[in-house]
Amino acid sequence: MGKERLDKILATTGRWSRREAGALIRRGAVLVDGEPVRSPDTKTDPETSVVTAEGERLVWRRYTWVMLNKPAGYLSATEDGRGTTVLDLLPRELQRQGLFPVGRLDKDTEGLLLLTNEGPLAHALLSPKRHVDKVYYARVDGCLNEGDCAAFADGLSLSDGLECLPAKLEILPGTGGTEALVTLREGKFHQVKRMLASRGAPVVYLERVQMAGLELDRSLPRGDFRFLTENELAILQKFV
């Protein structure tokens, strides 16, 4: 990436503000390749240099990607005066890194939500031209059948004017038509709920289980997060 100011490198981790990072450097608590540096504007390359702060090696990422298992009751936004957002589920150091949700989930929808500070890749994943699949588990108040599956495959025209692209509806066996997986390549407002309601099967529970080839990590407790692995990031990169 090339060299950056040392105080900026520390600040991008989210652990310190730019002012706090400068103070840390000036009192000699930051080492670069084992040598103390006392000037905040000293430039170094965090990809090739070993930077330690207060005896702890700096973990630096050019971009941050996390997988969140979103619970109900949180808004998919960076800030909103109407209630708590998904960023409130993250530690302060991540909140400081400028993360934003890649797409959105309704307030009462749970499951897989990606957050990042990498704009170009996030926008690519949200572009209608990229054909990024999103898979939802839905439990409905009704009884879905093969006619509904065919209607989804043809593309629905809803009474409220929404024209839906062809989608996949897969009724889960042994559920009597009350549970299904829905795969979309678009994400309009309340789309899954509106599509299922148009077939006489209003949603009573909705969870996103997959996006862009990444599956929700079932070992991740609801409301918790983890960083994406290198393999997972490689899966996302193919959409660019």
C-alpha positions as semicolon CSV with decimal commas, in nm:
position;residue;x (nm);y (nm);z (nm)
1;M;0,000;0,000;0,000
2;G;0,299;0,232;0,042
3;K;0,394;0,441;0,343
4;E;0,147;0,626;0,566
5;R;0,183;0,851;0,870
6;L;0,227;0,646;1,184
7;D;-0,052;0,822;1,374
8;K;-0,290;0,754;1,083
9;I;-0,194;0,384;1,079
10;L;-0,273;0,354;1,450
11;A;-0,598;0,544;1,411
12;T;-0,724;0,318;1,130
13;T;-0,729;0,024;1,371
14;G;-1,006;0,202;1,562
15;R;-0,834;0,154;1,896
16;W;-0,723;0,514;1,919
17;S;-0,831;0,847;1,777
18;R;-0,574;1,037;1,571
19;R;-0,498;1,259;1,872
20;E;-0,463;0,961;2,108
21;A;-0,232;0,788;1,859
22;G;-0,013;1,098;1,840
23;A;0,018;1,116;2,217
24;L;0,106;0,747;2,234
25;I;0,382;0,793;1,977
26;R;0,528;1,103;2,142
27;R;0,571;0,926;2,475
28;G;0,770;0,646;2,309
29;A;0,510;0,371;2,343
30;V;0,518;0,285;1,971
31;L;0,797;0,084;1,806
32;V;0,857;0,028;1,435
33;D;1,068;-0,279;1,364
34;G;1,183;-0,274;1,725
35;E;1,289;0,090;1,731
36;P;1,097;0,362;1,922
37;V;0,948;0,638;1,707
38;R;0,844;0,966;1,868
39;S;0,717;1,164;1,571
40;P;0,352;1,105;1,468
41;D;0,423;1,211;1,109
42;T;0,690;0,942;1,061
43;K;0,590;0,737;0,759
44;T;0,602;0,358;0,745
45;D;0,440;0,070;0,558
46;P;0,223;-0,140;0,793
47;E;0,224;-0,429;0,545
48;T;0,602;-0,472;0,563
49;S;0,696;-0,322;0,902
50;V;0,630;-0,463;1,248
51;V;0,451;-0,197;1,452
52;T;0,393;-0,243;1,825
53;A;0,202;-0,015;2,059
54;E;0,241;-0,046;2,436
55;G;0,412;-0,382;2,383
56;E;0,136;-0,529;2,164
57;R;0,187;-0,598;1,795
58;L;-0,048;-0,397;1,576
59;V;-0,301;-0,598;1,378
60;W;-0,355;-0,389;1,067
61;R;-0,600;-0,453;0,784
62;R;-0,624;-0,244;0,471
63;Y;-0,999;-0,305;0,478
64;T;-1,215;-0,463;0,744
65;W;-1,485;-0,719;0,664
66;V;-1,701;-0,878;0,932
67;M;-1,986;-1,125;0,932
68;L;-2,261;-1,038;1,177
69;N;-2,538;-1,273;1,288
70;K;-2,798;-1,000;1,310
71;P;-3,070;-1,029;1,576
72;A;-3,415;-0,878;1,543
73;G;-3,464;-0,524;1,669
74;Y;-3,160;-0,360;1,508
75;L;-3,161;-0,128;1,209
76;S;-2,924;-0,193;0,917
77;A;-2,776;0,155;0,920
78;T;-2,473;0,343;1,048
79;E;-2,689;0,582;1,250
80;D;-3,060;0,633;1,291
81;G;-3,257;0,840;1,538
82;R;-3,535;0,579;1,541
83;G;-3,344;0,314;1,736
84;T;-3,030;0,108;1,780
85;T;-2,833;0,006;1,471
86;V;-2,620;-0,298;1,389
87;L;-2,309;-0,091;1,464
88;D;-2,416;-0,086;1,829
89;L;-2,340;-0,460;1,834
90;L;-1,972;-0,396;1,752
91;P;-1,693;-0,293;1,988
92;R;-1,587;0,070;1,990
93;E;-1,267;0,004;1,797
94;L;-1,467;-0,133;1,503
95;Q;-1,725;0,143;1,522
96;R;-1,440;0,388;1,470
97;Q;-1,332;0,222;1,145
98;G;-1,616;0,355;0,935
99;L;-1,792;0,024;0,878
100;F;-2,128;0,016;0,701
101;P;-2,374;-0,263;0,619
102;V;-2,349;-0,424;0,277
103;G;-2,716;-0,396;0,188
104;R;-2,983;-0,410;0,452
105;L;-3,201;-0,642;0,652
106;D;-3,538;-0,533;0,788
107;K;-3,543;-0,450;1,157
108;D;-3,719;-0,776;1,245
109;T;-3,519;-0,992;1,000
110;E;-3,229;-1,191;1,141
111;G;-2,920;-1,361;1,004
112;L;-2,626;-1,290;0,778
113;L;-2,519;-0,929;0,741
114;L;-2,180;-0,822;0,609
115;L;-2,019;-0,498;0,722
116;T;-1,712;-0,334;0,574
117;N;-1,525;-0,012;0,503
118;E;-1,428;-0,122;0,151
119;G;-1,654;0,081;-0,076
120;P;-1,580;-0,053;-0,427
121;L;-1,628;-0,421;-0,340
122;A;-1,939;-0,348;-0,133
123;H;-2,094;-0,153;-0,420
124;A;-2,009;-0,436;-0,661
125;L;-2,192;-0,685;-0,439
126;L;-2,499;-0,459;-0,436
127;S;-2,500;-0,388;-0,809
128;P;-2,797;-0,547;-0,993
129;K;-2,559;-0,627;-1,281
130;R;-2,353;-0,865;-1,064
131;H;-2,632;-1,119;-1,005
132;V;-2,540;-1,174;-0,640
133;D;-2,766;-1,437;-0,485
134;K;-2,919;-1,380;-0,144
135;V;-3,089;-1,675;0,026
136;Y;-3,353;-1,642;0,299
137;Y;-3,518;-1,895;0,527
138;A;-3,885;-1,805;0,567
139;R;-4,157;-1,943;0,794
140;V;-4,503;-1,844;0,679
141;D;-4,862;-1,839;0,795
142;G;-5,006;-2,039;0,509
143;C;-4,931;-2,337;0,289
144;L;-4,694;-2,293;-0,004
145;N;-4,717;-2,528;-0,301
146;E;-4,557;-2,601;-0,637
147;G;-4,775;-2,337;-0,802
148;D;-4,608;-2,078;-0,581
149;C;-4,265;-2,210;-0,682
150;A;-4,359;-2,174;-1,049
151;A;-4,488;-1,821;-0,993
152;F;-4,162;-1,719;-0,827
153;A;-3,964;-1,870;-1,117
154;D;-4,168;-1,671;-1,370
155;G;-4,123;-1,342;-1,185
156;L;-4,403;-1,189;-0,982
157;S;-4,597;-0,873;-1,060
158;L;-4,733;-0,750;-0,728
159;S;-5,054;-0,552;-0,683
160;D;-4,856;-0,261;-0,536
161;G;-4,670;-0,224;-0,865
162;L;-4,348;-0,408;-0,777
163;E;-4,210;-0,609;-1,069
164;C;-3,992;-0,891;-0,935
165;L;-3,721;-1,068;-1,130
166;P;-3,745;-1,448;-1,149
167;A;-3,658;-1,600;-0,811
168;K;-3,631;-1,944;-0,657
169;L;-3,877;-2,073;-0,398
170;E;-3,783;-2,408;-0,243
171;I;-4,035;-2,559;-0,003
172;L;-3,857;-2,743;0,276
173;P;-3,964;-3,107;0,302
174;G;-4,160;-3,218;0,605
175;T;-4,286;-2,868;0,686
176;G;-4,630;-2,890;0,525
177;G;-4,551;-2,589;0,307
178;T;-4,493;-2,356;0,601
179;E;-4,114;-2,325;0,562
180;A;-3,910;-2,242;0,254
181;L;-3,589;-2,101;0,114
182;V;-3,615;-1,797;-0,111
183;T;-3,328;-1,699;-0,343
184;L;-3,325;-1,347;-0,488
185;R;-3,087;-1,151;-0,708
186;E;-3,231;-0,817;-0,604
187;G;-3,327;-0,663;-0,274
188;K;-3,614;-0,420;-0,290
189;F;-3,794;-0,293;0,019
190;H;-3,952;-0,582;0,215
191;Q;-3,932;-0,786;-0,106
192;V;-3,941;-1,139;0,036
193;K;-4,229;-1,049;0,264
194;R;-4,422;-0,881;-0,017
195;M;-4,369;-1,171;-0,258
196;L;-4,482;-1,435;-0,011
197;A;-4,776;-1,228;0,107
198;S;-4,892;-1,199;-0,254
199;R;-4,919;-1,579;-0,259
200;G;-5,135;-1,586;0,053
201;A;-4,848;-1,683;0,283
202;P;-4,745;-1,387;0,500
203;V;-4,405;-1,420;0,668
204;V;-4,393;-1,485;1,041
205;Y;-4,014;-1,527;1,060
206;L;-3,734;-1,438;0,819
207;E;-3,361;-1,504;0,830
208;R;-3,093;-1,447;0,569
209;V;-2,874;-1,757;0,553
210;Q;-2,650;-1,688;0,254
211;M;-2,517;-1,400;0,043
212;A;-2,270;-1,397;-0,245
213;G;-2,173;-1,757;-0,180
214;L;-2,105;-1,701;0,191
215;E;-2,317;-1,897;0,435
216;L;-2,411;-1,776;0,779
217;D;-2,168;-1,924;1,031
218;R;-2,399;-2,128;1,254
219;S;-2,137;-2,134;1,530
220;L;-2,177;-1,755;1,556
221;P;-2,423;-1,665;1,834
222;R;-2,705;-1,431;1,742
223;G;-2,580;-1,075;1,787
224;D;-2,214;-1,173;1,757
225;F;-1,965;-1,119;1,475
226;R;-1,633;-1,242;1,338
227;F;-1,385;-1,128;1,074
228;L;-1,406;-1,287;0,732
229;T;-1,135;-1,537;0,644
230;E;-0,902;-1,497;0,347
231;N;-1,095;-1,771;0,164
232;E;-1,423;-1,590;0,224
233;L;-1,279;-1,263;0,097
234;A;-1,159;-1,445;-0,217
235;I;-1,516;-1,564;-0,276
236;L;-1,639;-1,203;-0,261
237;Q;-1,360;-1,073;-0,485
238;K;-1,487;-1,282;-0,778
239;F;-1,780;-1,040;-0,809
240;V;-1,550;-0,747;-0,893
